[in-house]
Amino acid sequence: MTTQTLEQQREAFKQRRFLAMPLAGMIVWGAIGVISPFVDEFTKTMMLYFGTGGIFYLGAALSYLTGERFFSKKTEKNVFDGLFFSGLIMALLVFGISIPAAQSDYQTLSLSIGILAGIMWIPFSWIVQHWIGYFHAIGRTLAIVAVWYLFPEHRVEAISCVIVSLYVVSIYLLEYQHRQRTQKQKFQQINLLSEAN
């Protein structure tokens, strides 16, 4: 049990790398976009359901490669972990909108899942106090709606391209921020050591 204040817990949460989930999303949407031109509509639909539904599990596996280790017992949990995972559950619950909408018109599936699964970036942005999540969620929504109308014959591929592109930018910015933070901490430690001597 932690005795840290909420602000201290937020600062500890912000120190993380945050690469596993975006990498998983990029891989899944990239695969959907690459495979879609070569398969029928039923296969595209199943790829969207199972692929996007599996992003969390792929992210959990990747977290051990990125050093984030989602389920490690050694990692101290805080209240912002709970909020982050609540955002993930919220994103998974959007299938409750996507499935009925797709039964009326299967072509809406990539539109609804693409937008609704991206809303979890909003609470993430609030937690880490950085604009990256707002940029990702709002940019994703606007771009998906635009390509939906611009490329009616290739909607799944176009939407996948938008999402992967935004993941590339978001991953770059997250990693850049993480490296800047790490370097700043190293300089602070060096300064403390030099002052102590």
C-alpha positions as a Markdown table, in Angstrom:
| # | Residue | x | y | z |
|---|---|---|---|---|
| 1 | Met | 0.0 | 0.0 | 0.0 |
| 2 | Thr | 1.4 | 3.4 | -1.0 |
| 3 | Thr | 1.5 | 6.5 | 1.2 |
| 4 | Gln | 2.3 | 8.8 | -1.6 |
| 5 | Thr | 0.0 | 11.8 | -2.4 |
| 6 | Leu | -2.0 | 11.8 | -5.6 |
| 7 | Glu | 0.5 | 14.3 | -7.1 |
| 8 | Gln | 3.4 | 12.0 | -6.3 |
| 9 | Gln | 1.6 | 9.0 | -7.7 |
| 10 | Arg | 0.9 | 11.0 | -10.9 |
| 11 | Glu | 4.6 | 12.0 | -11.2 |
| 12 | Ala | 5.5 | 8.3 | -10.7 |
| 13 | Phe | 3.0 | 7.3 | -13.4 |
| 14 | Lys | 4.3 | 9.9 | -15.8 |
| 15 | Gln | 7.9 | 8.4 | -15.6 |
| 16 | Arg | 6.8 | 5.4 | -17.6 |
| 17 | Arg | 7.6 | 4.8 | -21.2 |
| 18 | Phe | 4.1 | 4.2 | -22.6 |
| 19 | Leu | 5.2 | 2.4 | -25.7 |
| 20 | Ala | 3.6 | -1.1 | -25.4 |
| 21 | Met | 0.0 | -0.2 | -26.2 |
| 22 | Pro | 0.7 | 2.2 | -29.1 |
| 23 | Leu | 3.1 | -0.3 | -30.6 |
| 24 | Ala | 0.4 | -3.0 | -30.3 |
| 25 | Gly | -2.2 | -0.7 | -31.9 |
| 26 | Met | 0.2 | 0.2 | -34.7 |
| 27 | Ile | 1.0 | -3.5 | -35.4 |
| 28 | Val | -2.6 | -4.5 | -35.5 |
| 29 | Trp | -3.9 | -1.6 | -37.6 |
| 30 | Gly | -0.9 | -2.0 | -39.9 |
| 31 | Ala | -1.7 | -5.7 | -40.5 |
| 32 | Ile | -5.4 | -4.9 | -41.1 |
| 33 | Gly | -4.5 | -2.2 | -43.6 |
| 34 | Val | -1.9 | -4.4 | -45.5 |
| 35 | Ile | -4.1 | -7.5 | -45.6 |
| 36 | Ser | -7.5 | -5.8 | -46.4 |
| 37 | Pro | -7.0 | -5.3 | -50.2 |
| 38 | Phe | -6.6 | -9.0 | -50.6 |
| 39 | Val | -9.5 | -10.4 | -48.6 |
| 40 | Asp | -13.3 | -10.3 | -48.8 |
| 41 | Glu | -15.6 | -8.2 | -46.6 |
| 42 | Phe | -16.3 | -10.9 | -44.1 |
| 43 | Thr | -12.6 | -11.5 | -43.5 |
| 44 | Lys | -12.1 | -7.7 | -43.1 |
| 45 | Thr | -14.9 | -7.6 | -40.6 |
| 46 | Met | -13.4 | -10.5 | -38.6 |
| 47 | Met | -9.9 | -8.9 | -38.7 |
| 48 | Leu | -11.4 | -5.7 | -37.3 |
| 49 | Tyr | -13.2 | -7.4 | -34.5 |
| 50 | Phe | -10.5 | -9.8 | -33.4 |
| 51 | Gly | -7.5 | -7.6 | -34.3 |
| 52 | Thr | -8.7 | -4.6 | -32.4 |
| 53 | Gly | -10.0 | -6.7 | -29.6 |
| 54 | Gly | -6.6 | -8.2 | -29.2 |
| 55 | Ile | -4.6 | -5.0 | -29.0 |
| 56 | Phe | -4.7 | -5.0 | -25.2 |
| 57 | Tyr | -3.3 | -8.6 | -25.1 |
| 58 | Leu | -0.5 | -7.8 | -27.6 |
| 59 | Gly | 0.3 | -4.7 | -25.7 |
| 60 | Ala | 0.5 | -6.7 | -22.4 |
| 61 | Ala | 3.0 | -9.0 | -24.1 |
| 62 | Leu | 5.0 | -6.2 | -25.6 |
| 63 | Ser | 5.2 | -4.5 | -22.2 |
| 64 | Tyr | 7.8 | -7.1 | -21.2 |
| 65 | Leu | 9.9 | -6.1 | -24.2 |
| 66 | Thr | 9.6 | -2.3 | -23.6 |
| 67 | Gly | 10.3 | -2.7 | -19.9 |
| 68 | Glu | 6.8 | -1.6 | -18.8 |
| 69 | Arg | 5.8 | -5.0 | -17.5 |
| 70 | Phe | 2.0 | -4.4 | -17.0 |
| 71 | Phe | 1.4 | -7.3 | -14.7 |
| 72 | Ser | 4.8 | -7.4 | -12.8 |
| 73 | Lys | 4.3 | -7.8 | -9.0 |
| 74 | Lys | 7.5 | -5.7 | -8.5 |
| 75 | Thr | 5.9 | -2.6 | -10.2 |
| 76 | Glu | 4.3 | -0.5 | -7.5 |
| 77 | Lys | 0.7 | 0.3 | -8.6 |
| 78 | Asn | -1.0 | 3.6 | -8.0 |
| 79 | Val | -4.4 | 5.1 | -8.5 |
| 80 | Phe | -3.5 | 6.3 | -12.0 |
| 81 | Asp | -2.9 | 2.7 | -13.1 |
| 82 | Gly | -6.6 | 2.1 | -12.2 |
| 83 | Leu | -7.7 | 5.1 | -14.2 |
| 84 | Phe | -5.5 | 4.1 | -17.2 |
| 85 | Phe | -7.0 | 0.6 | -17.2 |
| 86 | Ser | -10.5 | 2.0 | -16.8 |
| 87 | Gly | -9.8 | 3.9 | -20.0 |
| 88 | Leu | -8.8 | 0.7 | -21.7 |
| 89 | Ile | -12.0 | -1.0 | -20.6 |
| 90 | Met | -14.0 | 2.0 | -21.8 |
| 91 | Ala | -12.4 | 1.6 | -25.2 |
| 92 | Leu | -13.3 | -2.1 | -25.3 |
| 93 | Leu | -16.9 | -1.3 | -24.4 |
| 94 | Val | -17.3 | 0.6 | -27.6 |
| 95 | Phe | -17.8 | -2.7 | -29.3 |
| 96 | Gly | -21.3 | -2.4 | -27.9 |
| 97 | Ile | -21.9 | 0.4 | -30.4 |
| 98 | Ser | -19.8 | -1.0 | -33.2 |
| 99 | Ile | -21.5 | -4.4 | -33.4 |
| 100 | Pro | -25.1 | -3.2 | -33.8 |
| 101 | Ala | -24.0 | -0.5 | -36.2 |
| 102 | Ala | -22.1 | -3.0 | -38.3 |
| 103 | Gln | -25.1 | -5.3 | -38.5 |
| 104 | Ser | -27.0 | -2.5 | -40.2 |
| 105 | Asp | -24.1 | -1.5 | -42.4 |
| 106 | Tyr | -20.8 | -3.5 | -42.1 |
| 107 | Gln | -18.9 | -0.7 | -43.8 |
| 108 | Thr | -19.3 | 1.4 | -40.6 |
| 109 | Leu | -17.2 | -0.9 | -38.6 |
| 110 | Ser | -13.8 | 0.5 | -39.4 |
| 111 | Leu | -15.2 | 4.0 | -38.8 |
| 112 | Ser | -16.8 | 3.3 | -35.5 |
| 113 | Ile | -13.9 | 1.1 | -34.0 |
| 114 | Gly | -11.3 | 3.5 | -35.4 |
| 115 | Ile | -12.8 | 6.5 | -33.7 |
| 116 | Leu | -14.2 | 5.0 | -30.5 |
| 117 | Ala | -11.1 | 2.9 | -29.6 |
| 118 | Gly | -9.1 | 6.1 | -29.8 |
| 119 | Ile | -11.0 | 7.9 | -27.1 |
| 120 | Met | -8.9 | 6.3 | -24.4 |
| 121 | Trp | -6.1 | 8.8 | -25.4 |
| 122 | Ile | -8.2 | 11.6 | -23.8 |
| 123 | Pro | -7.9 | 10.4 | -20.2 |
| 124 | Phe | -4.3 | 9.4 | -20.8 |
| 125 | Ser | -3.5 | 13.0 | -21.8 |
| 126 | Trp | -5.1 | 14.3 | -18.7 |
| 127 | Ile | -3.2 | 11.8 | -16.5 |
| 128 | Val | 0.2 | 12.6 | -17.9 |
| 129 | Gln | -0.5 | 16.3 | -18.4 |
| 130 | His | 0.7 | 16.4 | -21.9 |
| 131 | Trp | -1.1 | 17.3 | -25.2 |
| 132 | Ile | -0.1 | 14.1 | -27.0 |
| 133 | Gly | -3.3 | 12.2 | -26.1 |
| 134 | Tyr | -5.6 | 15.1 | -27.2 |
| 135 | Phe | -3.6 | 15.4 | -30.5 |
| 136 | His | -3.9 | 11.6 | -31.1 |
| 137 | Ala | -7.7 | 11.3 | -30.3 |
| 138 | Ile | -8.8 | 14.5 | -32.1 |
| 139 | Gly | -6.5 | 14.1 | -35.0 |
| 140 | Arg | -7.5 | 10.5 | -35.4 |
| 141 | Thr | -11.2 | 11.4 | -35.3 |
| 142 | Leu | -11.0 | 14.2 | -37.9 |
| 143 | Ala | -8.7 | 12.3 | -40.2 |
| 144 | Ile | -10.8 | 9.1 | -40.1 |
| 145 | Val | -14.0 | 11.0 | -40.9 |
| 146 | Ala | -12.2 | 12.7 | -43.8 |
| 147 | Val | -10.8 | 9.5 | -45.4 |
| 148 | Trp | -14.2 | 7.8 | -44.8 |
| 149 | Tyr | -15.7 | 10.3 | -47.4 |
| 150 | Leu | -12.6 | 10.6 | -49.6 |
| 151 | Phe | -11.9 | 6.9 | -50.2 |
| 152 | Pro | -15.3 | 5.1 | -50.2 |
| 153 | Glu | -13.9 | 2.1 | -52.1 |
| 154 | His | -10.9 | 1.7 | -49.7 |
| 155 | Arg | -12.2 | 2.8 | -46.3 |
| 156 | Val | -10.5 | 0.1 | -44.2 |
| 157 | Glu | -7.1 | 0.6 | -45.8 |
| 158 | Ala | -7.4 | 4.4 | -45.6 |
| 159 | Ile | -8.6 | 4.4 | -41.9 |
| 160 | Ser | -5.8 | 1.9 | -41.1 |
| 161 | Cys | -3.3 | 4.3 | -42.7 |
| 162 | Val | -4.5 | 7.2 | -40.7 |
| 163 | Ile | -4.3 | 5.3 | -37.4 |
| 164 | Val | -0.9 | 3.9 | -38.1 |
| 165 | Ser | 0.4 | 7.3 | -39.1 |
| 166 | Leu | -0.9 | 8.9 | -35.9 |
| 167 | Tyr | 0.6 | 6.0 | -33.9 |
| 168 | Val | 4.0 | 6.6 | -35.5 |
| 169 | Val | 3.9 | 10.3 | -34.5 |
| 170 | Ser | 2.6 | 9.5 | -31.0 |
| 171 | Ile | 5.2 | 6.9 | -30.4 |
| 172 | Tyr | 7.9 | 9.2 | -31.5 |
| 173 | Leu | 6.7 | 12.0 | -29.2 |
| 174 | Leu | 6.2 | 9.6 | -26.3 |
| 175 | Glu | 9.7 | 8.2 | -26.7 |
| 176 | Tyr | 11.2 | 11.7 | -27.1 |
| 177 | Gln | 9.5 | 12.9 | -24.0 |
| 178 | His | 10.6 | 9.8 | -22.1 |
| 179 | Arg | 14.3 | 10.3 | -23.1 |
| 180 | Gln | 14.2 | 14.0 | -22.3 |
| 181 | Arg | 12.8 | 13.1 | -18.8 |
| 182 | Thr | 15.4 | 10.4 | -18.3 |
| 183 | Gln | 18.2 | 12.7 | -19.3 |
| 184 | Lys | 17.0 | 15.5 | -17.0 |
| 185 | Gln | 16.9 | 13.0 | -14.1 |
| 186 | Lys | 20.5 | 11.9 | -14.9 |
| 187 | Phe | 21.7 | 15.5 | -14.9 |
| 188 | Gln | 19.9 | 16.2 | -11.6 |
| 189 | Gln | 21.6 | 13.1 | -10.0 |
| 190 | Ile | 25.0 | 14.2 | -11.3 |
| 191 | Asn | 24.5 | 17.7 | -9.9 |
| 192 | Leu | 23.5 | 16.3 | -6.5 |
| 193 | Leu | 26.6 | 14.1 | -6.5 |
| 194 | Ser | 28.9 | 17.0 | -7.4 |
| 195 | Glu | 27.3 | 19.2 | -4.7 |
| 196 | Ala | 27.7 | 16.5 | -2.2 |
| 197 | Asn | 31.5 | 16.3 | -3.0 |
